Amino acid sequence: QEQIEFSWAGETARHVGTVVHRWLQRIADDALEGWSEERIDALVPAFRADLQRRGVPPAEIDAATLLVRDALANAIADERGRWVLSAHAKTWTEYRIRTRDGRRLVVDRRIVTADGAHWVVDYKTSRHEGANPEAFLNRERERYAAQLARYAQALGGAHMGLYFPVLKGWREWDR
């Protein structure tokens, strides 16, 4: 199985991603019910404590905490983020799959819409500070296409989507 290279991102970025994923799971499990920017702001001390427990260095803790806060606030404010996190005909978060060949996969969000469309969605906390964010999102789509194809194939087929809460970015495709 091809492994995606994460060493470029650094430990702090990995910890930010873990914390964001954890809270997106909670928000999705609540189907956005009761979630607001004010609630997210009230949770900033919890985000900070979680990042500290994970070993984020003091020199990086303020920026990392702000990144978690912004990612979550973006997700609940963004139209696509709200769609991903809201209730549908059927939804699952952190959906575990065991393939016939014994591989274990975890899909961040699995959705079946009211019209029967199946989706696998993966969250990416990537940042892009240069020019041309659309080109960056397209490259990320290519980078993760095989990973999402494995998820979709293991489920018998699905639309695939990458959601970038930090950037309010979205890429979707079939096959």
Secondary structure as UniProt FT lines:
FT   TURN            7..9
FT   HELIX           10..29
FT   TURN            30..34
FT   HELIX           37..42
FT   HELIX           44..53
FT   TURN            54..55
FT   HELIX           58..77
FT   HELIX           79..85
FT   STRAND          90..98
FT   TURN            100..101
FT   STRAND          104..112
FT   TURN            114..115
FT   STRAND          118..123
FT   HELIX           133..154
FT   TURN            155..156
FT   STRAND          159..164
FT   TURN            165..168
FT   STRAND          169..173
//
